[in-house]
Amino acid sequence: MKLFELTTELMRIPSISGNEQQVGTFLGDYLGSLGYQVELQEVIDGRRNVIAWASDSPEVFLSTHMDTVPPFIPPTEDDEKIYGRGSCDAKGIIASQIIAAEELRAQGIDKIGLLYTIDEEESGAGARAANDHPIAEKCRYLINGEPTDLDLAIGSKGSLRMKLETKGKAAHSAYPEMGDSAIEKILDVLRDILKADLPNDEFFGETTLNIGTIKGGLKTNVVPPFAEAGLHIRMVSDLEPVVEALEKAIAGRATLETMSCSLPVKMLEVEGFKQKVVRFTTDIPYLTNWGTPLLLGPGSILDAHTSHEFV
């Protein structure tokens, strides 16, 4: 298949995080038909990474992830662009990597492999499992694909997902003084968290914090006995100073739980590329056994996760 055809074939298969089975099977079969040795590595509940190599000594692996964020948006295209979910993040990248690998093989360069993971958009479970695969020790360079506008990313921020919880006391809403609103508590805490003194770094920039979800309460006529918020923090430092700043802002009014964490990463600089530090996080922090990492790919991160995603 050519580049546009392979991209749209991949995009027609829904693969929102947790539902990567079908696209993994498709990729495994397709790469096998091209002559790769293929392993579908079991990770969680039938969800499998795709690992393929063209020779017994693969020194360079091209890698990205198979999962997407919701909702599924089927592909459409014009003469220049493909639109829809996964077009730039990251099924267009999968297709371009496969085409590039095939062009190298046609030139007699076969010390290459391909690694496609599950769950990158969530906890990175696929990359964590892949890091234990024995083929990793043969890899010297890992070229990870994310939408960087084909600039070479020489650094990426860390990722910290946290859950904030408050407890209250239920009561009839006509008598709110008899209860204790967990939602009012969490709103107060969140206001203070947004003012927290989070770390800055000369290379990576500033720490940013997103309040992504808020849930709580039972019904409108009940004083809410519980509430929670999901936080996503893009780190430029170690974990400890971030947690310390958040705990100081919370001041004992809520509990804070770490759901997942990956630290910021500096990567290889290569002459001849436009280079930059990116604010997002990738599988790279979890793929420490896969040689020296590089990060680049087509498309813009500003279009990823949007209704107008394209490549």
NUNU-516026 format. One record per residue (C-alpha): x, y negated, z negated; residue in one letter; residue number from 1. Coordinates in steps of 0.25 Angstrom, whole numbers, plus 5000, padded with zeros to 4 digits. Layout:
% residues N
+------+------+------+------+-----+
:    u :    v :    w : rest :  nr :
+------+------+------+------+-----+
:    X :    Y :    Z :    A : NUM :
...
+------+------+------+------+-----+
This chain:
% residues 311
+------+------+------+------+-----+
:    u :    v :    w : rest :  nr :
+------+------+------+------+-----+
: 5000 : 5000 : 5000 :    M :   1 :
: 5004 : 4986 : 5003 :    K :   2 :
: 5005 : 4975 : 4992 :    L :   3 :
: 4991 : 4969 : 4993 :    F :   4 :
: 4984 : 4983 : 4994 :    E :   5 :
: 4991 : 4989 : 4982 :    L :   6 :
: 4988 : 4977 : 4974 :    T :   7 :
: 4974 : 4977 : 4977 :    T :   8 :
: 4973 : 4992 : 4975 :    E :   9 :
: 4979 : 4991 : 4961 :    L :  10 :
: 4969 : 4979 : 4958 :    M :  11 :
: 4957 : 4987 : 4962 :    R :  12 :
: 4960 : 4996 : 4950 :    I :  13 :
: 4955 : 4990 : 4937 :    P :  14 :
: 4966 : 4991 : 4926 :    S :  15 :
: 4963 : 4982 : 4915 :    I :  16 :
: 4971 : 4986 : 4903 :    S :  17 :
: 4967 : 4999 : 4898 :    G :  18 :
: 4962 : 5004 : 4911 :    N :  19 :
: 4975 : 5006 : 4919 :    E :  20 :
: 4973 : 5021 : 4922 :    Q :  21 :
: 4967 : 5019 : 4936 :    Q :  22 :
: 4978 : 5009 : 4941 :    V :  23 :
: 4989 : 5018 : 4935 :    G :  24 :
: 4984 : 5030 : 4942 :    T :  25 :
: 4983 : 5022 : 4955 :    F :  26 :
: 4998 : 5017 : 4954 :    L :  27 :
: 5003 : 5031 : 4950 :    G :  28 :
: 4997 : 5037 : 4962 :    D :  29 :
: 5001 : 5026 : 4971 :    Y :  30 :
: 5016 : 5026 : 4966 :    L :  31 :
: 5016 : 5041 : 4967 :    G :  32 :
: 5012 : 5040 : 4981 :    S :  33 :
: 5024 : 5031 : 4984 :    L :  34 :
: 5034 : 5041 : 4979 :    G :  35 :
: 5036 : 5036 : 4965 :    Y :  36 :
: 5037 : 5045 : 4953 :    Q :  37 :
: 5026 : 5041 : 4944 :    V :  38 :
: 5022 : 5042 : 4930 :    E :  39 :
: 5009 : 5038 : 4923 :    L :  40 :
: 5013 : 5035 : 4909 :    Q :  41 :
: 5002 : 5037 : 4899 :    E :  42 :
: 5001 : 5026 : 4890 :    V :  43 :
: 4987 : 5025 : 4883 :    I :  44 :
: 4974 : 5033 : 4886 :    D :  45 :
: 4977 : 5036 : 4900 :    G :  46 :
: 4983 : 5023 : 4904 :    R :  47 :
: 4996 : 5025 : 4910 :    R :  48 :
: 5008 : 5017 : 4915 :    N :  49 :
: 5013 : 5020 : 4929 :    V :  50 :
: 5028 : 5022 : 4930 :    I :  51 :
: 5034 : 5026 : 4944 :    A :  52 :
: 5048 : 5027 : 4949 :    W :  53 :
: 5054 : 5029 : 4963 :    A :  54 :
: 5067 : 5036 : 4959 :    S :  55 :
: 5074 : 5043 : 4947 :    D :  56 :
: 5081 : 5031 : 4943 :    S :  57 :
: 5072 : 5019 : 4943 :    P :  58 :
: 5080 : 5007 : 4939 :    E :  59 :
: 5069 : 4996 : 4942 :    V :  60 :
: 5055 : 4996 : 4938 :    F :  61 :
: 5044 : 4987 : 4943 :    L :  62 :
: 5033 : 4986 : 4932 :    S :  63 :
: 5020 : 4979 : 4928 :    T :  64 :
: 5006 : 4983 : 4922 :    H :  65 :
: 4994 : 4989 : 4928 :    M :  66 :
: 4984 : 4984 : 4918 :    D :  67 :
: 4976 : 4970 : 4920 :    T :  68 :
: 4968 : 4961 : 4912 :    V :  69 :
: 4953 : 4961 : 4913 :    P :  70 :
: 4944 : 4959 : 4921 :    P :  71 :
: 4946 : 4967 : 4933 :    F :  72 :
: 4946 : 4958 : 4946 :    I :  73 :
: 4946 : 4966 : 4959 :    P :  74 :
: 4956 : 4962 : 4969 :    P :  75 :
: 4953 : 4952 : 4981 :    T :  76 :
: 4964 : 4946 : 4990 :    E :  77 :
: 4967 : 4936 : 5001 :    D :  78 :
: 4978 : 4935 : 5011 :    D :  79 :
: 4988 : 4931 : 5000 :    E :  80 :
: 4983 : 4935 : 4986 :    K :  81 :
: 4976 : 4946 : 4978 :    I :  82 :
: 4966 : 4942 : 4967 :    Y :  83 :
: 4961 : 4950 : 4956 :    G :  84 :
: 4965 : 4957 : 4942 :    R :  85 :
: 4979 : 4962 : 4942 :    G :  86 :
: 4983 : 4955 : 4955 :    S :  87 :
: 4995 : 4948 : 4949 :    C :  88 :
: 4994 : 4955 : 4935 :    D :  89 :
: 4999 : 4965 : 4939 :    A :  90 :
: 4994 : 4974 : 4950 :    K :  91 :
: 4999 : 4965 : 4961 :    G :  92 :
: 5013 : 4966 : 4954 :    I :  93 :
: 5011 : 4982 : 4954 :    I :  94 :
: 5009 : 4982 : 4969 :    A :  95 :
: 5020 : 4972 : 4972 :    S :  96 :
: 5030 : 4981 : 4963 :    Q :  97 :
: 5026 : 4994 : 4970 :    I :  98 :
: 5028 : 4987 : 4984 :    I :  99 :
: 5041 : 4982 : 4980 :    A : 100 :
: 5046 : 4995 : 4974 :    A : 101 :
: 5041 : 5002 : 4987 :    E : 102 :
: 5049 : 4991 : 4995 :    E : 103 :
: 5062 : 4995 : 4987 :    L : 104 :
: 5060 : 5010 : 4989 :    R : 105 :
: 5059 : 5007 : 5004 :    A : 106 :
: 5073 : 5001 : 5003 :    Q : 107 :
: 5078 : 5013 : 4995 :    G : 108 :
: 5078 : 5007 : 4982 :    I : 109 :
: 5071 : 5017 : 4973 :    D : 110 :
: 5076 : 5015 : 4959 :    K : 111 :
: 5063 : 5008 : 4955 :    I : 112 :
: 5050 : 5011 : 4947 :    G : 113 :
: 5037 : 5005 : 4944 :    L : 114 :
: 5030 : 5004 : 4930 :    L : 115 :
: 5016 : 5000 : 4928 :    Y : 116 :
: 5010 : 4999 : 4914 :    T : 117 :
: 4997 : 4998 : 4907 :    I : 118 :
: 4992 : 4989 : 4897 :    D : 119 :
: 5001 : 4977 : 4899 :    E : 120 :
: 4990 : 4967 : 4898 :    E : 121 :
: 4987 : 4973 : 4884 :    E : 122 :
: 4997 : 4979 : 4874 :    S : 123 :
: 5008 : 4984 : 4884 :    G : 124 :
: 5006 : 4998 : 4881 :    A : 125 :
: 5010 : 5003 : 4895 :    G : 126 :
: 5023 : 4996 : 4894 :    A : 127 :
: 5026 : 5001 : 4880 :    R : 128 :
: 5024 : 5015 : 4885 :    A : 129 :
: 5032 : 5013 : 4898 :    A : 130 :
: 5044 : 5009 : 4889 :    N : 131 :
: 5045 : 5023 : 4884 :    D : 132 :
: 5045 : 5029 : 4898 :    H : 133 :
: 5059 : 5036 : 4901 :    P : 134 :
: 5060 : 5030 : 4915 :    I : 135 :
: 5062 : 5016 : 4908 :    A : 136 :
: 5076 : 5020 : 4905 :    E : 137 :
: 5079 : 5020 : 4920 :    K : 138 :
: 5074 : 5006 : 4922 :    C : 139 :
: 5084 : 4995 : 4923 :    R : 140 :
: 5075 : 4984 : 4927 :    Y : 141 :
: 5060 : 4982 : 4925 :    L : 142 :
: 5053 : 4972 : 4934 :    I : 143 :
: 5040 : 4969 : 4927 :    N : 144 :
: 5029 : 4962 : 4935 :    G : 145 :
: 5020 : 4951 : 4930 :    E : 146 :
: 5015 : 4939 : 4938 :    P : 147 :
: 5026 : 4929 : 4937 :    T : 148 :
: 5025 : 4923 : 4951 :    D : 149 :
: 5037 : 4931 : 4955 :    L : 150 :
: 5045 : 4923 : 4945 :    D : 151 :
: 5055 : 4931 : 4937 :    L : 152 :
: 5050 : 4930 : 4922 :    A : 153 :
: 5063 : 4930 : 4913 :    I : 154 :
: 5054 : 4930 : 4900 :    G : 155 :
: 5040 : 4933 : 4896 :    S : 156 :
: 5033 : 4930 : 4883 :    K : 157 :
: 5029 : 4940 : 4873 :    G : 158 :
: 5015 : 4944 : 4870 :    S : 159 :
: 5008 : 4945 : 4856 :    L : 160 :
: 4994 : 4950 : 4855 :    R : 161 :
: 4988 : 4948 : 4841 :    M : 162 :
: 4974 : 4950 : 4834 :    K : 163 :
: 4969 : 4940 : 4824 :    L : 164 :
: 4958 : 4944 : 4815 :    E : 165 :
: 4950 : 4937 : 4804 :    T : 166 :
: 4940 : 4943 : 4794 :    K : 167 :
: 4928 : 4936 : 4788 :    G : 168 :
: 4915 : 4940 : 4782 :    K : 169 :
: 4902 : 4943 : 4789 :    A : 170 :
: 4889 : 4935 : 4784 :    A : 171 :
: 4876 : 4930 : 4790 :    H : 172 :
: 4879 : 4918 : 4799 :    S : 173 :
: 4868 : 4910 : 4792 :    A : 174 :
: 4877 : 4911 : 4780 :    Y : 175 :
: 4891 : 4909 : 4785 :    P : 176 :
: 4896 : 4905 : 4771 :    E : 177 :
: 4894 : 4920 : 4767 :    M : 178 :
: 4904 : 4925 : 4777 :    G : 179 :
: 4917 : 4922 : 4782 :    D : 180 :
: 4919 : 4920 : 4797 :    S : 181 :
: 4931 : 4927 : 4803 :    A : 182 :
: 4929 : 4920 : 4816 :    I : 183 :
: 4930 : 4906 : 4810 :    E : 184 :
: 4943 : 4911 : 4803 :    K : 185 :
: 4949 : 4916 : 4816 :    I : 186 :
: 4946 : 4903 : 4823 :    L : 187 :
: 4953 : 4895 : 4812 :    D : 188 :
: 4965 : 4905 : 4813 :    V : 189 :
: 4966 : 4904 : 4828 :    L : 190 :
: 4966 : 4889 : 4828 :    R : 191 :
: 4978 : 4890 : 4819 :    D : 192 :
: 4985 : 4901 : 4827 :    I : 193 :
: 4984 : 4891 : 4839 :    L : 194 :
: 4992 : 4881 : 4831 :    K : 195 :
: 5003 : 4892 : 4827 :    A : 196 :
: 5017 : 4888 : 4829 :    D : 197 :
: 5021 : 4899 : 4838 :    L : 198 :
: 5036 : 4901 : 4843 :    P : 199 :
: 5042 : 4894 : 4856 :    N : 200 :
: 5054 : 4899 : 4864 :    D : 201 :
: 5063 : 4892 : 4873 :    E : 202 :
: 5063 : 4903 : 4883 :    F : 203 :
: 5049 : 4909 : 4882 :    F : 204 :
: 5041 : 4896 : 4878 :    G : 205 :
: 5030 : 4895 : 4868 :    E : 206 :
: 5021 : 4906 : 4862 :    T : 207 :
: 5007 : 4905 : 4867 :    T : 208 :
: 4995 : 4911 : 4860 :    L : 209 :
: 4981 : 4915 : 4866 :    N : 210 :
: 4969 : 4918 : 4858 :    I : 211 :
: 4963 : 4928 : 4868 :    G : 212 :
: 4951 : 4934 : 4860 :    T : 213 :
: 4942 : 4931 : 4848 :    I : 214 :
: 4932 : 4941 : 4843 :    K : 215 :
: 4924 : 4941 : 4830 :    G : 216 :
: 4911 : 4942 : 4823 :    G : 217 :
: 4899 : 4950 : 4824 :    L : 218 :
: 4887 : 4941 : 4828 :    K : 219 :
: 4884 : 4927 : 4828 :    T : 220 :
: 4875 : 4928 : 4815 :    N : 221 :
: 4887 : 4935 : 4807 :    V : 222 :
: 4898 : 4927 : 4801 :    V : 223 :
: 4910 : 4935 : 4808 :    P : 224 :
: 4918 : 4944 : 4799 :    P : 225 :
: 4929 : 4946 : 4809 :    F : 226 :
: 4936 : 4940 : 4821 :    A : 227 :
: 4949 : 4942 : 4829 :    E : 228 :
: 4957 : 4935 : 4840 :    A : 229 :
: 4967 : 4941 : 4850 :    G : 230 :
: 4979 : 4933 : 4851 :    L : 231 :
: 4990 : 4934 : 4863 :    H : 232 :
: 5003 : 4927 : 4860 :    I : 233 :
: 5014 : 4925 : 4870 :    R : 234 :
: 5026 : 4925 : 4862 :    M : 235 :
: 5040 : 4919 : 4864 :    V : 236 :
: 5046 : 4924 : 4851 :    S : 237 :
: 5046 : 4937 : 4843 :    D : 238 :
: 5034 : 4941 : 4836 :    L : 239 :
: 5037 : 4936 : 4822 :    E : 240 :
: 5036 : 4921 : 4823 :    P : 241 :
: 5023 : 4922 : 4831 :    V : 242 :
: 5016 : 4930 : 4820 :    V : 243 :
: 5022 : 4921 : 4810 :    E : 244 :
: 5016 : 4909 : 4816 :    A : 245 :
: 5002 : 4916 : 4818 :    L : 246 :
: 5002 : 4921 : 4804 :    E : 247 :
: 5005 : 4907 : 4799 :    K : 248 :
: 4993 : 4901 : 4807 :    A : 249 :
: 4984 : 4912 : 4802 :    I : 250 :
: 4988 : 4910 : 4788 :    A : 251 :
: 4981 : 4923 : 4783 :    G : 252 :
: 4967 : 4920 : 4789 :    R : 253 :
: 4968 : 4932 : 4799 :    A : 254 :
: 4975 : 4944 : 4803 :    T : 255 :
: 4985 : 4945 : 4815 :    L : 256 :
: 4988 : 4958 : 4822 :    E : 257 :
: 4998 : 4960 : 4833 :    T : 258 :
: 4992 : 4968 : 4844 :    M : 259 :
: 5004 : 4968 : 4854 :    S : 260 :
: 5017 : 4961 : 4855 :    C : 261 :
: 5028 : 4959 : 4865 :    S : 262 :
: 5040 : 4950 : 4864 :    L : 263 :
: 5045 : 4939 : 4874 :    P : 264 :
: 5055 : 4945 : 4884 :    V : 265 :
: 5066 : 4939 : 4892 :    K : 266 :
: 5069 : 4945 : 4905 :    M : 267 :
: 5080 : 4946 : 4916 :    L : 268 :
: 5083 : 4933 : 4924 :    E : 269 :
: 5086 : 4935 : 4939 :    V : 270 :
: 5092 : 4925 : 4948 :    E : 271 :
: 5083 : 4922 : 4960 :    G : 272 :
: 5070 : 4922 : 4953 :    F : 273 :
: 5062 : 4910 : 4948 :    K : 274 :
: 5061 : 4914 : 4933 :    Q : 275 :
: 5052 : 4911 : 4921 :    K : 276 :
: 5047 : 4915 : 4908 :    V : 277 :
: 5033 : 4920 : 4908 :    V : 278 :
: 5023 : 4918 : 4897 :    R : 279 :
: 5016 : 4932 : 4898 :    F : 280 :
: 5020 : 4946 : 4893 :    T : 281 :
: 5023 : 4958 : 4901 :    T : 282 :
: 5026 : 4973 : 4899 :    D : 283 :
: 5041 : 4970 : 4898 :    I : 284 :
: 5042 : 4969 : 4883 :    P : 285 :
: 5038 : 4983 : 4882 :    Y : 286 :
: 5046 : 4989 : 4893 :    L : 287 :
: 5060 : 4987 : 4886 :    T : 288 :
: 5065 : 5001 : 4891 :    N : 289 :
: 5063 : 4997 : 4906 :    W : 290 :
: 5076 : 4989 : 4909 :    G : 291 :
: 5078 : 4974 : 4911 :    T : 292 :
: 5064 : 4968 : 4914 :    P : 293 :
: 5061 : 4958 : 4924 :    L : 294 :
: 5047 : 4951 : 4926 :    L : 295 :
: 5041 : 4946 : 4939 :    L : 296 :
: 5029 : 4948 : 4948 :    G : 297 :
: 5019 : 4941 : 4958 :    P : 298 :
: 5008 : 4932 : 4953 :    G : 299 :
: 5005 : 4922 : 4942 :    S : 300 :
: 5003 : 4925 : 4928 :    I : 301 :
: 4993 : 4913 : 4928 :    L : 302 :
: 4984 : 4921 : 4937 :    D : 303 :
: 4985 : 4934 : 4930 :    A : 304 :
: 4973 : 4938 : 4920 :    H : 305 :
: 4964 : 4928 : 4928 :    T : 306 :
: 4952 : 4929 : 4937 :    S : 307 :
: 4960 : 4923 : 4948 :    H : 308 :
: 4972 : 4933 : 4947 :    E : 309 :
: 4979 : 4935 : 4960 :    F : 310 :
: 4993 : 4938 : 4966 :    V : 311 :
+------+------+------+------+-----+
